[in-house]
């Protein structure tokens, strides 16, 4: 039986930033990698000035443009199939809490969770992944769409017949701090290197799975570069990236997960280990 991995992400670029290494690794190893994206990321800020007119407050065409970026990222990562939850355009980027976008009638975070969970469950029943990955209950950094993606996944996946494990992807506190220390030591980033507590991090004693992605960093970097509206990859002695906030972020050689459902035996270094 072939290994099947399904990842649930809120916006285009989230898949590459948080799980691009895992996706590339398992695709290279022959697993079928499936991605579900919940919105088009219409409310995102934009890095290149030449594309500023796509913004939600201007032409409102960013979502369609980001769909093309995501297709390129999926190709770089070896994704076997990509779907938008409920179909492309069904759910819209909710923006941050308290913004006008949160009140949009198609805002993902404001939608009916039962409807959204049913949409995801239908895809799980069709694709039949053994392993499902999404965010923790804080959504990684508190974005309402990330939190809703978590809630929808946890409503749909653990009870699905094919699903043996559900993981939450998390940033390792130790890895984030070590990466920032390395950036400070080199002192060559064009972006501000933040203090450790400015970036989210999960205590490492809570991490159940450390996945080595070092051999697949080129694919992850290619996927990150595909999302040119949202981030900048900096080459050099210490490769890193920055979002539109111009804050440097490290790219560790591992990705980190917390097992939320299923048997932990064999899962310390492999999402499929022991299955």
MARVEX-939835 format. One record per residue (C-alpha): residue in one letter; x, y, z. Coordinates in pm, 1 decimal, always signed. Layout:
N
<r code="A" px="X" py="Y" pz="Z"/>
...
//
This chain:
275
<r code="X" px="+0.0" py="+0.0" pz="+0.0"/>
<r code="X" px="+143.6" py="+336.4" pz="-97.1"/>
<r code="X" px="+208.0" py="+598.7" pz="+167.3"/>
<r code="X" px="-21.2" py="+899.5" pz="+145.6"/>
<r code="X" px="+29.7" py="+1232.5" pz="+321.0"/>
<r code="X" px="-232.0" py="+1509.7" pz="+329.6"/>
<r code="X" px="-152.7" py="+1859.0" pz="+452.6"/>
<r code="X" px="-411.9" py="+2124.7" pz="+538.2"/>
<r code="X" px="-294.7" py="+2484.8" pz="+513.2"/>
<r code="X" px="-469.0" py="+2820.1" pz="+539.9"/>
<r code="X" px="-311.2" py="+3027.0" pz="+260.8"/>
<r code="X" px="-70.3" py="+2985.2" pz="-29.7"/>
<r code="X" px="+290.7" py="+2998.0" pz="+103.4"/>
<r code="X" px="+205.8" py="+2838.4" pz="+440.8"/>
<r code="X" px="+275.9" py="+2495.3" pz="+294.7"/>
<r code="X" px="+623.7" py="+2593.1" pz="+179.6"/>
<r code="X" px="+723.0" py="+2784.3" pz="+492.8"/>
<r code="X" px="+616.8" py="+2527.0" pz="+749.1"/>
<r code="X" px="+611.0" py="+2188.4" pz="+572.2"/>
<r code="X" px="+790.4" py="+2233.4" pz="+239.8"/>
<r code="X" px="+1072.7" py="+2003.8" pz="+346.3"/>
<r code="X" px="+838.9" py="+1726.3" pz="+457.8"/>
<r code="X" px="+641.0" py="+1750.4" pz="+136.4"/>
<r code="X" px="+953.4" py="+1736.0" pz="-80.3"/>
<r code="X" px="+1106.4" py="+1453.6" pz="+122.1"/>
<r code="X" px="+807.0" py="+1223.4" pz="+110.9"/>
<r code="X" px="+737.6" py="+1297.6" pz="-253.9"/>
<r code="X" px="+1100.1" py="+1210.1" pz="-334.5"/>
<r code="X" px="+1063.1" py="+887.6" pz="-137.5"/>
<r code="X" px="+763.8" py="+785.0" pz="-349.0"/>
<r code="X" px="+475.9" py="+882.4" pz="-122.3"/>
<r code="X" px="+169.5" py="+1055.3" pz="-261.9"/>
<r code="X" px="+158.8" py="+1407.2" pz="-120.3"/>
<r code="X" px="-173.5" py="+1590.4" pz="-119.3"/>
<r code="X" px="-229.1" py="+1954.6" pz="-26.2"/>
<r code="X" px="-554.0" py="+2124.1" pz="+75.7"/>
<r code="X" px="-542.6" py="+2504.2" pz="+85.6"/>
<r code="X" px="-832.2" py="+2676.3" pz="+259.5"/>
<r code="X" px="-818.2" py="+3024.2" pz="+98.3"/>
<r code="X" px="-646.2" py="+3213.2" pz="-180.7"/>
<r code="X" px="-472.2" py="+3452.3" pz="+58.3"/>
<r code="X" px="-650.2" py="+3754.6" pz="-84.7"/>
<r code="X" px="-567.2" py="+3980.1" pz="+212.3"/>
<r code="X" px="-190.4" py="+3933.4" pz="+201.7"/>
<r code="X" px="+52.8" py="+4221.3" pz="+185.9"/>
<r code="X" px="+275.3" py="+4238.5" pz="-122.4"/>
<r code="X" px="+654.4" py="+4250.1" pz="-145.8"/>
<r code="X" px="+729.5" py="+4364.8" pz="-505.4"/>
<r code="X" px="+611.1" py="+4723.2" pz="-571.1"/>
<r code="X" px="+532.7" py="+4628.9" pz="-932.9"/>
<r code="X" px="+257.0" py="+4397.3" pz="-806.4"/>
<r code="X" px="+107.4" py="+4635.0" pz="-547.9"/>
<r code="X" px="-198.9" py="+4692.6" pz="-765.0"/>
<r code="X" px="-313.5" py="+4335.8" pz="-702.1"/>
<r code="X" px="-394.3" py="+4411.0" pz="-337.4"/>
<r code="X" px="-737.9" py="+4366.7" pz="-182.4"/>
<r code="X" px="-770.5" py="+4743.0" pz="-150.6"/>
<r code="X" px="-686.2" py="+4798.8" pz="-516.2"/>
<r code="X" px="-771.7" py="+4553.7" pz="-798.5"/>
<r code="X" px="-836.9" py="+4271.8" pz="-550.2"/>
<r code="X" px="-663.8" py="+4022.9" pz="-779.4"/>
<r code="X" px="-401.6" py="+3894.6" pz="-536.9"/>
<r code="X" px="-582.2" py="+3568.1" pz="-472.7"/>
<r code="X" px="-575.2" py="+3465.5" pz="-835.7"/>
<r code="X" px="-210.5" py="+3562.0" pz="-865.3"/>
<r code="X" px="-119.6" py="+3365.6" pz="-554.6"/>
<r code="X" px="-293.7" py="+3062.0" pz="-698.7"/>
<r code="X" px="-34.0" py="+3066.8" pz="-976.0"/>
<r code="X" px="+245.5" py="+3102.1" pz="-721.7"/>
<r code="X" px="+107.9" py="+2804.8" pz="-532.0"/>
<r code="X" px="+93.8" py="+2591.8" pz="-846.3"/>
<r code="X" px="+463.9" py="+2660.6" pz="-903.0"/>
<r code="X" px="+544.3" py="+2577.3" pz="-540.7"/>
<r code="X" px="+349.8" py="+2250.6" pz="-562.8"/>
<r code="X" px="+547.7" py="+2154.3" pz="-872.4"/>
<r code="X" px="+875.1" py="+2223.7" pz="-690.8"/>
<r code="X" px="+768.8" py="+2011.3" pz="-394.0"/>
<r code="X" px="+633.9" py="+1717.6" pz="-594.6"/>
<r code="X" px="+271.0" py="+1749.9" pz="-484.8"/>
<r code="X" px="+56.9" py="+1478.8" pz="-644.6"/>
<r code="X" px="-269.8" py="+1669.2" pz="-608.2"/>
<r code="X" px="-375.6" py="+2007.5" pz="-479.1"/>
<r code="X" px="-727.7" py="+2112.8" pz="-384.3"/>
<r code="X" px="-889.0" py="+2425.5" pz="-243.5"/>
<r code="X" px="-1128.7" py="+2352.5" pz="+39.1"/>
<r code="X" px="-1478.7" py="+2361.2" pz="-105.6"/>
<r code="X" px="-1336.4" py="+2450.2" pz="-448.5"/>
<r code="X" px="-1129.2" py="+2749.3" pz="-553.2"/>
<r code="X" px="-1272.3" py="+3074.5" pz="-419.4"/>
<r code="X" px="-1524.3" py="+2914.1" pz="-181.9"/>
<r code="X" px="-1352.0" py="+3052.6" pz="+126.9"/>
<r code="X" px="-1177.0" py="+3387.7" pz="+145.4"/>
<r code="X" px="-878.0" py="+3498.9" pz="+349.5"/>
<r code="X" px="-1021.9" py="+3635.9" pz="+675.0"/>
<r code="X" px="-733.5" py="+3872.5" pz="+744.6"/>
<r code="X" px="-630.0" py="+3932.3" pz="+1102.9"/>
<r code="X" px="-887.6" py="+3945.0" pz="+1381.3"/>
<r code="X" px="-1075.0" py="+4274.1" pz="+1394.2"/>
<r code="X" px="-1005.7" py="+4376.8" pz="+1035.9"/>
<r code="X" px="-1289.7" py="+4442.5" pz="+786.3"/>
<r code="X" px="-1191.9" py="+4126.7" pz="+596.2"/>
<r code="X" px="-1308.8" py="+3918.2" pz="+890.4"/>
<r code="X" px="-1665.2" py="+4027.1" pz="+816.5"/>
<r code="X" px="-1663.3" py="+3920.7" pz="+451.8"/>
<r code="X" px="-1947.5" py="+3673.1" pz="+380.1"/>
<r code="X" px="-1696.8" py="+3416.0" pz="+251.6"/>
<r code="X" px="-1437.1" py="+3470.8" pz="+525.8"/>
<r code="X" px="-1295.8" py="+3130.4" pz="+614.9"/>
<r code="X" px="-1282.9" py="+3194.1" pz="+989.1"/>
<r code="X" px="-1645.5" py="+3307.3" pz="+987.4"/>
<r code="X" px="-1783.0" py="+3012.9" pz="+791.8"/>
<r code="X" px="-1976.8" py="+2718.6" pz="+926.8"/>
<r code="X" px="-1724.2" py="+2474.4" pz="+1066.5"/>
<r code="X" px="-1956.3" py="+2179.8" pz="+1004.7"/>
<r code="X" px="-1968.1" py="+2264.6" pz="+634.5"/>
<r code="X" px="-1592.3" py="+2309.1" pz="+617.9"/>
<r code="X" px="-1522.9" py="+1986.6" pz="+805.3"/>
<r code="X" px="-1755.3" py="+1799.6" pz="+572.0"/>
<r code="X" px="-1566.8" py="+1938.6" pz="+272.9"/>
<r code="X" px="-1236.0" py="+1820.3" pz="+416.7"/>
<r code="X" px="-1377.4" py="+1484.5" pz="+522.2"/>
<r code="X" px="-1495.9" py="+1422.7" pz="+166.4"/>
<r code="X" px="-1142.1" py="+1477.1" pz="+38.8"/>
<r code="X" px="-996.7" py="+1252.1" pz="+308.9"/>
<r code="X" px="-1243.4" py="+977.8" pz="+219.8"/>
<r code="X" px="-1146.0" py="+1009.7" pz="-146.8"/>
<r code="X" px="-769.0" py="+1044.6" pz="-110.4"/>
<r code="X" px="-733.1" py="+807.3" pz="+187.5"/>
<r code="X" px="-417.7" py="+945.3" pz="+353.6"/>
<r code="X" px="-266.6" py="+758.0" pz="+644.6"/>
<r code="X" px="-110.1" py="+1078.7" pz="+779.0"/>
<r code="X" px="-263.8" py="+1426.5" pz="+801.8"/>
<r code="X" px="-76.6" py="+1743.7" pz="+900.5"/>
<r code="X" px="-206.3" py="+2084.9" pz="+1004.0"/>
<r code="X" px="-130.6" py="+2353.1" pz="+1267.4"/>
<r code="X" px="-163.5" py="+2343.5" pz="+1644.9"/>
<r code="X" px="-458.3" py="+2509.3" pz="+1819.3"/>
<r code="X" px="-281.1" py="+2847.4" pz="+1810.2"/>
<r code="X" px="-242.4" py="+2817.1" pz="+1434.8"/>
<r code="X" px="+133.2" py="+2858.8" pz="+1466.0"/>
<r code="X" px="+110.0" py="+3233.3" pz="+1526.5"/>
<r code="X" px="-252.3" py="+3315.3" pz="+1597.9"/>
<r code="X" px="-395.8" py="+3395.6" pz="+1255.6"/>
<r code="X" px="-772.2" py="+3323.4" pz="+1258.8"/>
<r code="X" px="-751.4" py="+3121.8" pz="+935.9"/>
<r code="X" px="-473.6" py="+2903.7" pz="+1076.8"/>
<r code="X" px="-675.8" py="+2840.2" pz="+1390.4"/>
<r code="X" px="-980.2" py="+2754.0" pz="+1179.7"/>
<r code="X" px="-771.5" py="+2518.4" pz="+963.7"/>
<r code="X" px="-669.5" py="+2342.6" pz="+1284.5"/>
<r code="X" px="-1027.7" py="+2320.8" pz="+1405.8"/>
<r code="X" px="-1157.3" py="+2192.4" pz="+1072.3"/>
<r code="X" px="-883.3" py="+1931.4" pz="+1045.2"/>
<r code="X" px="-934.6" py="+1806.4" pz="+1398.6"/>
<r code="X" px="-1307.7" py="+1781.2" pz="+1334.6"/>
<r code="X" px="-1260.7" py="+1586.0" pz="+1010.9"/>
<r code="X" px="-944.3" py="+1377.1" pz="+1030.0"/>
<r code="X" px="-915.6" py="+1178.4" pz="+1355.7"/>
<r code="X" px="-1239.3" py="+988.3" pz="+1297.7"/>
<r code="X" px="-1175.0" py="+914.3" pz="+931.2"/>
<r code="X" px="-1120.1" py="+545.7" pz="+856.2"/>
<r code="X" px="-792.5" py="+574.6" pz="+658.2"/>
<r code="X" px="-622.2" py="+823.1" pz="+893.6"/>
<r code="X" px="-376.7" py="+662.7" pz="+1135.4"/>
<r code="X" px="-196.9" py="+976.0" pz="+1255.3"/>
<r code="X" px="-262.2" py="+1348.9" pz="+1273.4"/>
<r code="X" px="+30.1" py="+1583.4" pz="+1337.2"/>
<r code="X" px="+56.1" py="+1952.6" pz="+1418.7"/>
<r code="X" px="+352.2" py="+2125.5" pz="+1256.4"/>
<r code="X" px="+525.8" py="+2356.4" pz="+1503.7"/>
<r code="X" px="+835.9" py="+2577.7" pz="+1518.8"/>
<r code="X" px="+1102.9" py="+2433.6" pz="+1749.1"/>
<r code="X" px="+1207.9" py="+2690.2" pz="+2008.3"/>
<r code="X" px="+1565.4" py="+2560.8" pz="+2006.7"/>
<r code="X" px="+1588.0" py="+2557.9" pz="+1626.3"/>
<r code="X" px="+1446.3" py="+2909.9" pz="+1593.4"/>
<r code="X" px="+1684.2" py="+3047.1" pz="+1855.8"/>
<r code="X" px="+1985.7" py="+2868.3" pz="+1702.9"/>
<r code="X" px="+1897.6" py="+2997.5" pz="+1357.0"/>
<r code="X" px="+1862.0" py="+3354.0" pz="+1479.0"/>
<r code="X" px="+2192.6" py="+3330.1" pz="+1666.8"/>
<r code="X" px="+2361.6" py="+3218.6" pz="+1346.0"/>
<r code="X" px="+2210.8" py="+3510.4" pz="+1156.4"/>
<r code="X" px="+2331.9" py="+3753.3" pz="+1422.7"/>
<r code="X" px="+2680.7" py="+3603.6" pz="+1417.7"/>
<r code="X" px="+2712.9" py="+3654.3" pz="+1041.9"/>
<r code="X" px="+2553.8" py="+3999.4" pz="+1054.0"/>
<r code="X" px="+2490.1" py="+4007.3" pz="+681.3"/>
<r code="X" px="+2111.1" py="+3992.2" pz="+655.0"/>
<r code="X" px="+1946.2" py="+4288.1" pz="+480.0"/>
<r code="X" px="+1654.0" py="+4236.4" pz="+718.4"/>
<r code="X" px="+1619.8" py="+4293.4" pz="+1090.3"/>
<r code="X" px="+1717.3" py="+3988.3" pz="+1294.5"/>
<r code="X" px="+1463.9" py="+3971.8" pz="+1577.3"/>
<r code="X" px="+1502.1" py="+3876.9" pz="+1939.2"/>
<r code="X" px="+1417.5" py="+3513.4" pz="+1999.3"/>
<r code="X" px="+1085.3" py="+3581.7" pz="+2169.2"/>
<r code="X" px="+959.4" py="+3780.2" pz="+1869.1"/>
<r code="X" px="+913.8" py="+3462.9" pz="+1666.1"/>
<r code="X" px="+682.9" py="+3184.3" pz="+1784.3"/>
<r code="X" px="+839.0" py="+2867.2" pz="+1916.8"/>
<r code="X" px="+720.1" py="+2545.1" pz="+2077.5"/>
<r code="X" px="+917.8" py="+2403.8" pz="+2371.8"/>
<r code="X" px="+1116.3" py="+2112.0" pz="+2236.0"/>
<r code="X" px="+1001.1" py="+1875.4" pz="+2506.9"/>
<r code="X" px="+656.2" py="+1892.5" pz="+2343.9"/>
<r code="X" px="+789.2" py="+1796.4" pz="+1999.9"/>
<r code="X" px="+720.2" py="+1432.8" pz="+1914.3"/>
<r code="X" px="+877.4" py="+1415.0" pz="+1567.5"/>
<r code="X" px="+1191.4" py="+1574.8" pz="+1425.7"/>
<r code="X" px="+1201.0" py="+1524.9" pz="+1050.3"/>
<r code="X" px="+1536.3" py="+1568.2" pz="+877.3"/>
<r code="X" px="+1479.3" py="+1769.8" pz="+558.7"/>
<r code="X" px="+1837.4" py="+1878.9" pz="+494.7"/>
<r code="X" px="+1862.3" py="+1684.4" pz="+168.4"/>
<r code="X" px="+1544.5" py="+1851.8" pz="+43.9"/>
<r code="X" px="+1620.3" py="+2214.7" pz="+124.2"/>
<r code="X" px="+1676.7" py="+2300.2" pz="-245.2"/>
<r code="X" px="+1318.1" py="+2197.9" pz="-323.5"/>
<r code="X" px="+1186.3" py="+2388.0" pz="-23.1"/>
<r code="X" px="+1380.3" py="+2698.7" pz="-126.2"/>
<r code="X" px="+1246.7" py="+2673.5" pz="-482.2"/>
<r code="X" px="+894.0" py="+2657.0" pz="-343.3"/>
<r code="X" px="+956.4" py="+2955.3" pz="-117.3"/>
<r code="X" px="+1088.9" py="+3157.8" pz="-409.2"/>
<r code="X" px="+770.3" py="+3080.2" pz="-602.7"/>
<r code="X" px="+577.5" py="+3291.5" pz="-350.1"/>
<r code="X" px="+734.4" py="+3617.9" pz="-461.5"/>
<r code="X" px="+441.9" py="+3835.4" pz="-354.9"/>
<r code="X" px="+476.1" py="+3723.6" pz="+5.9"/>
<r code="X" px="+840.2" py="+3668.3" pz="+91.0"/>
<r code="X" px="+1203.6" py="+3714.4" pz="-0.9"/>
<r code="X" px="+1462.8" py="+3437.0" pz="+13.8"/>
<r code="X" px="+1812.5" py="+3560.2" pz="+100.0"/>
<r code="X" px="+2103.3" py="+3356.2" pz="-32.5"/>
<r code="X" px="+2449.8" py="+3362.2" pz="+118.3"/>
<r code="X" px="+2637.9" py="+3197.7" pz="+402.6"/>
<r code="X" px="+2312.1" py="+3161.8" pz="+597.0"/>
<r code="X" px="+2010.7" py="+3117.3" pz="+371.8"/>
<r code="X" px="+1697.9" py="+3264.7" pz="+529.0"/>
<r code="X" px="+1380.7" py="+3448.0" pz="+435.0"/>
<r code="X" px="+1164.2" py="+3741.3" pz="+533.2"/>
<r code="X" px="+794.7" py="+3808.4" pz="+494.9"/>
<r code="X" px="+648.9" py="+4151.2" pz="+421.2"/>
<r code="X" px="+735.4" py="+4259.8" pz="+778.0"/>
<r code="X" px="+1106.2" py="+4258.5" pz="+681.0"/>
<r code="X" px="+1202.0" py="+4037.4" pz="+976.0"/>
<r code="X" px="+1464.9" py="+3771.1" pz="+908.8"/>
<r code="X" px="+1357.7" py="+3413.0" pz="+972.4"/>
<r code="X" px="+1584.5" py="+3105.9" pz="+972.0"/>
<r code="X" px="+1522.9" py="+2795.2" pz="+759.9"/>
<r code="X" px="+1622.1" py="+2496.6" pz="+975.5"/>
<r code="X" px="+1738.8" py="+2166.3" pz="+832.8"/>
<r code="X" px="+1454.2" py="+1988.7" pz="+1009.4"/>
<r code="X" px="+1079.4" py="+2033.9" pz="+1049.6"/>
<r code="X" px="+905.3" py="+1968.4" pz="+1379.2"/>
<r code="X" px="+574.7" py="+1805.3" pz="+1463.8"/>
<r code="X" px="+355.8" py="+1718.5" pz="+1761.1"/>
<r code="X" px="+153.0" py="+1398.1" pz="+1733.9"/>
<r code="X" px="-212.3" py="+1486.1" pz="+1798.9"/>
<r code="X" px="-377.5" py="+1156.1" pz="+1708.7"/>
<r code="X" px="-253.8" py="+800.3" pz="+1665.8"/>
<r code="X" px="+19.9" py="+566.5" pz="+1783.8"/>
<r code="X" px="+354.9" py="+732.6" pz="+1856.8"/>
<r code="X" px="+560.2" py="+413.6" pz="+1816.9"/>
<r code="X" px="+816.8" py="+467.8" pz="+1543.2"/>
<r code="X" px="+723.4" py="+832.0" pz="+1481.9"/>
<r code="X" px="+1023.2" py="+1005.1" pz="+1643.4"/>
<r code="X" px="+1194.7" py="+1078.7" pz="+1310.6"/>
<r code="X" px="+937.4" py="+977.0" pz="+1048.8"/>
<r code="X" px="+570.3" py="+1077.0" pz="+1012.9"/>
<r code="X" px="+503.6" py="+727.7" pz="+873.7"/>
<r code="X" px="+745.0" py="+542.5" pz="+1104.5"/>
<r code="X" px="+599.8" py="+218.0" pz="+1237.9"/>
<r code="X" px="+286.2" py="+230.6" pz="+1024.8"/>
//
